[in-house]
């Protein structure tokens, strides 16, 4: 019998027609004993029975099989969709590992159903044979899994949790396909399509829409020599698009790789070395980090440098926890990321908060008594801007999705000031309100493209700003002006100007009077307002003159109203990012050549 996606054959004994026994294939004429398996390297024959090589399938067929296998795992309610996704990931890992194992021609693949052998007297019932088949498969798959984990212990830390019966069901959907030889783009898109349907549910926050990822990666001058990091990598979309960009670069270097064996080898090495050595990702959610690793493995590796950890931990802590000594500060040429929005880190909960300047309230240059002080909380997206700065080499690029509040809210001016000091602002792209609604997020967002200043440039900007502040204060005789306002307030209160005191009270009796308290509060507010007006005047002057003091440079600004899909994720006829991408790429080229 066949479902159109999975074939299954049965032997029905004449004496027990209800006692069906699963067999690997329909025996050909003259074959008296079937092989226990159907798929072997190179195909061939066993006792006259035809064996088959694994089959390369289309993208649509592979997507269908992934979805069907996933449905079979959670459809009955024993596993939730998230758990089923995790278990399917493990079996795909086993499948790929099995295909990579060295074996001679005619040797069977392990990732398939072997029919159990009956005893000499054919005394085993159909049920016993089925149980034996399932158990042998269970042992074989788990042996594959453990072999793979020895090489890649960070991919999966927990065991396969499926029953032998469930495991057999999934193997039935995947056993005949050749994942390794299926076209890289096809299997990558199939996994992403299947993964996308899953991530748009409870895990939508880990899925950045493909058109936004493509836009960000396309405009940046990433090459095979670049070190690329995503500090909040989710399912790995940014890393995979960077890999795809380097594969296209390999096509330009080795245009005859499809026909020339030498070029084919060089072409593969060109992008595969980049995948293995130059792509790095950090993901705080351990399950999603495994998905990212599997996504990379499906695309033919690059998973080694994806770690499960909090991307806000300092470099030494990340290295210690992951055992990967390449997560060093001042290391990466490009950081491309979409950090989580709205999450708040508390000083009392995370010791690493004290490493961030953005976790401090800055000194108020117009308050002589002001000193930097720790903030009780800080948003993760703000801390990631600073963390990315630490990871970048001087001159390295950060492309980061941020909520528009960072660009507009008056209370976040200190963040914009910090960005101004740490980075050259290359571009600001305003995304439509609908950009992330299909993945469950409705925050209006933009993409910032930033280029890390040299330390000397940062020091120069900070010095220029401090000097300007001091000049403005001196020019307005600011400290004496504050002192005069304070003295005027004290005299006003001392002389009881405007306060009715018919009983001529004084001392404690006066101060305890409710009407006096109200009057004093009003007087204090009046003089505080004078101070605020003075501060506002100086702040406006500082903002205006700062633009004359700091080095001037052009910034690429763009607004995208239509980016190829609507609020539900349904495609639209226009994607303005295509045009903006070309123009921004040219602008960045001019920056790299020192022409703007």
Residue pairs with C-beta under 8 A, 6 or more apart in sequence:
1 7
1 8
1 9
1 10
2 8
5 64
5 65
5 68
5 173
6 68
6 172
6 173
7 176
8 22
8 172
9 22
9 23
9 24
9 25
9 26
10 20
10 21
10 22
10 23
11 20
11 21
11 22
11 23
12 19
12 20
12 21
13 19
13 21
16 126
19 125
19 126
20 126
21 115
21 126
21 129
21 130
22 113
22 115
22 130
22 133
23 34
23 115
24 34
24 35
24 36
24 37
24 38
24 113
24 114
24 115
25 34
25 35
25 38
25 49
25 50
27 34
27 49
28 48
28 49
28 50
30 48
31 47
31 48
31 49
32 47
33 47
33 49
34 47
34 49
34 115
35 46
35 47
35 49
35 51
36 114
36 115
36 116
36 117
37 51
37 108
37 109
37 112
37 113
37 114
37 115
38 51
38 52
38 112
38 175
38 176
39 51
39 52
39 53
39 54
39 108
39 109
39 112
39 175
39 176
40 46
40 51
40 52
40 53
40 105
40 106
40 107
40 108
40 109
41 53
41 103
41 104
41 105
41 106
41 107
41 108
41 109
42 53
42 105
42 106
43 50
43 51
43 52
43 53
44 51
44 105
44 106
45 51
46 106
51 106
51 108
52 176
53 178
54 99
54 109
54 176
54 177
54 178
54 181
55 176
55 177
55 178
56 177
56 178
56 181
56 182
56 183
57 65
57 177
57 178
57 182
58 186
59 183
59 185
59 186
59 187
59 189
59 190
60 190
61 177
62 177
62 182
62 186
62 187
62 190
62 191
63 189
63 190
63 193
63 194
65 173
65 174
65 177
66 88
66 92
66 190
66 191
66 194
67 194
67 197
68 173
69 88
69 91
69 169
69 170
69 173
69 174
70 81
70 84
70 85
70 88
70 194
70 198
72 166
72 169
72 170
72 173
73 79
73 84
73 87
73 88
73 162
73 166
73 169
73 170
74 80
74 81
74 83
74 84
78 166
79 87
81 198
81 201
81 202
82 202
82 203
82 287
83 161
85 198
85 291
86 287
86 290
87 160
87 161
87 162
87 170
88 170
89 156
89 290
89 291
89 294
90 145
90 156
90 160
91 141
91 160
91 162
91 167
91 170
91 171
91 174
92 174
92 179
92 294
92 298
93 145
93 148
93 155
93 156
93 294
93 297
94 111
94 141
94 144
94 145
94 148
95 111
95 174
95 179
96 179
96 180
96 297
96 298
97 144
97 145
97 147
97 148
98 109
98 110
98 111
98 144
99 109
99 111
99 178
99 179
99 180
99 181
100 180
101 110
101 147
103 109
108 114
109 175
110 140
110 141
110 143
110 144
111 140
111 141
111 144
111 171
111 174
111 175
112 171
112 175
112 176
113 133
113 137
113 168
113 171
113 172
113 175
114 133
114 136
114 137
114 140
115 129
115 133
116 124
116 129
116 130
116 132
116 133
116 136
118 124
118 129
124 132
131 164
133 168
134 164
134 165
134 167
134 168
135 164
137 164
137 167
137 168
137 171
138 164
138 167
138 168
141 160
141 167
141 171
142 159
142 160
145 156
145 159
145 160
148 155
149 155
149 156
152 293
152 303
152 304
154 293
154 307
154 308
154 322
155 290
155 293
155 294
155 297
155 303
156 290
157 286
160 167
162 170
179 187
179 298
184 299
184 300
187 298
187 299
188 240
188 298
188 299
191 294
191 295
191 298
192 210
192 237
192 240
192 295
195 235
195 291
195 295
196 207
199 206
199 207
199 235
199 439
200 207
200 438
200 439
200 440
200 569
203 288
204 438
204 439
204 440
204 441
205 234
205 340
205 439
205 440
205 441
206 234
206 235
206 283
206 285
206 288
206 291
207 234
207 235
207 237
207 439
208 234
208 237
208 238
208 338
208 401
208 439
209 435
209 436
209 438
209 439
209 563
209 565
209 569
210 237
211 563
211 564
211 565
211 575
211 577
212 338
212 401
212 431
212 435
212 447
212 563
212 577
213 237
213 238
213 241
214 241
214 577
215 429
215 447
215 563
215 577
215 580
215 581
216 238
216 336
216 399
216 447
217 238
217 241
217 242
217 244
217 245
217 336
218 245
218 581
218 585
219 399
219 449
219 581
219 584
219 585
219 588
220 334
220 336
220 397
220 399
220 449
220 588
221 588
221 589
221 592
222 228
222 242
222 245
222 246
222 333
222 334
223 246
223 249
224 246
224 249
224 250
224 270
224 271
224 273
224 274
224 278
225 278
226 242
226 278
226 333
226 334
227 278
227 280
227 331
227 332
227 333
227 334
228 239
228 242
228 278
228 279
228 280
228 332
228 333
228 334
228 335
228 336
229 280
229 281
229 282
229 331
229 332
229 334
229 335
229 336
229 337
229 391
230 236
230 238
230 239
230 280
230 281
230 282
230 335
230 336
230 337
231 282
231 311
231 335
231 337
231 339
231 384
231 387
231 388
231 391
232 282
232 283
232 284
232 311
232 337
232 338
232 339
232 340
232 384
233 239
233 281
233 282
233 283
233 289
233 292
233 306
233 337
234 283
234 288
234 292
234 338
235 288
235 291
235 292
235 295
236 281
236 291
236 292
236 293
236 295
236 296
236 306
238 336
238 337
238 338
239 279
239 280
239 281
239 292
239 296
239 302
239 306
240 295
240 296
240 299
242 279
242 334
242 336
243 271
243 274
243 275
243 279
243 299
243 302
246 270
246 271
246 274
246 275
247 271
249 270
249 271
250 257
250 267
250 270
250 271
251 257
251 267
253 266
253 267
253 270
254 260
254 263
254 264
254 266
254 267
254 270
255 263
256 263
257 263
257 264
257 266
257 267
257 268
258 264
272 300
272 301
274 302
275 296
275 299
275 300
275 301
275 302
276 301
276 302
276 304
277 305
279 296
279 302
279 305
280 305
280 306
280 326
280 327
280 332
281 289
281 292
281 305
281 306
281 307
282 306
282 307
282 309
282 310
282 311
282 318
282 327
283 289
283 292
283 306
283 307
283 308
283 309
283 311
284 308
284 309
284 310
284 311
285 308
286 308
289 306
289 307
289 308
290 308
292 303
292 306
293 303
293 306
294 303
296 302
296 303
296 306
297 303
305 324
305 326
307 318
307 321
307 322
307 324
307 327
309 318
309 321
309 322
311 339
311 384
311 387
312 345
312 350
312 352
312 380
312 383
312 384
312 387
313 321
313 352
314 352
314 355
315 327
315 328
315 329
315 390
315 391
317 352
318 324
318 327
319 325
319 327
319 328
327 391
329 390
329 391
330 390
330 391
330 392
330 393
330 394
331 391
331 393
332 391
332 392
332 393
332 396
333 392
333 393
333 396
333 397
334 396
334 397
334 398
334 399
335 388
335 391
335 392
335 396
335 397
335 398
335 399
335 400
336 399
336 400
337 384
337 388
337 398
337 399
337 400
337 401
338 400
338 401
339 380
339 381
339 384
339 400
339 401
340 380
340 381
341 379
341 380
341 381
341 403
341 441
341 443
341 445
342 379
342 380
342 403
342 443
343 379
343 380
344 377
344 378
344 379
344 380
345 353
345 359
345 377
345 378
345 379
345 380
345 383
346 353
346 376
346 377
347 353
347 354
347 359
347 374
347 375
347 376
347 377
348 376
353 359
353 374
353 378
353 383
354 374
356 378
356 383
356 386
356 387
357 386
357 418
358 378
358 382
358 383
358 385
358 386
358 414
358 415
358 418
359 374
359 375
359 378
359 383
360 372
360 373
360 374
360 375
361 372
361 373
361 374
361 375
362 372
362 414
362 417
363 370
363 371
363 372
364 370
365 466
365 469
365 473
366 473
366 478
366 535
366 538
366 539
368 479
368 482
381 402
381 403
381 406
382 406
382 412
382 415
384 400
385 398
385 400
385 402
385 406
385 415
385 418
385 419
386 418
386 422
388 398
388 400
389 398
389 422
389 423
389 452
392 398
392 452
393 452
394 452
394 453
394 454
394 455
395 451
395 452
395 454
396 451
396 452
397 426
397 449
397 450
397 451
397 452
397 588
398 423
398 448
398 449
398 450
398 451
398 452
399 447
399 448
399 449
399 450
400 447
400 448
400 450
401 431
401 445
401 446
401 447
402 445
402 446
402 447
402 448
403 443
403 444
403 445
404 430
404 443
404 444
404 445
404 446
405 412
406 412
406 415
406 416
407 416
407 428
407 446
417 465
419 425
419 448
419 450
420 461
420 550
421 453
421 458
421 461
421 462
421 465
422 450
422 452
422 453
422 458
423 450
423 451
423 452
423 453
424 450
424 451
424 452
424 453
424 553
424 591
425 448
425 449
425 450
425 555
426 449
426 450
426 451
426 555
426 556
426 587
426 588
426 591
427 447
427 448
427 449
427 555
427 556
427 557
427 558
427 584
427 587
427 588
428 446
428 447
428 448
428 449
428 555
428 556
428 557
428 558
429 446
429 447
429 449
429 558
429 559
429 560
429 580
429 584
430 446
430 558
430 559
430 560
431 444
431 445
431 446
431 447
431 560
431 563
432 560
432 561
432 562
432 563
433 442
433 444
434 565
434 566
434 567
435 445
435 563
436 442
436 443
436 445
437 567
437 568
438 565
438 567
438 568
438 569
449 556
449 584
449 588
451 591
453 461
461 550
464 549
464 550
465 546
465 549
465 550
468 542
468 545
468 546
468 549
469 542
472 478
472 538
472 541
472 542
472 545
473 479
473 538
476 534
476 537
476 538
478 534
478 538
481 534
482 531
482 534
485 527
485 530
485 531
485 534
486 527
488 527
489 523
489 524
489 527
492 498
492 523
492 527
493 520
493 523
498 519
498 523
499 515
499 516
499 519
500 515
501 510
501 516
505 513
505 516
510 516
511 517
553 596
554 596
556 583
556 584
556 587
558 580
558 583
558 584
560 576
560 577
560 580
561 576
562 572
562 574
562 575
562 576
563 575
563 576
563 577
564 571
564 572
564 574
564 575
564 577
565 571
565 572
566 572
587 596
590 596
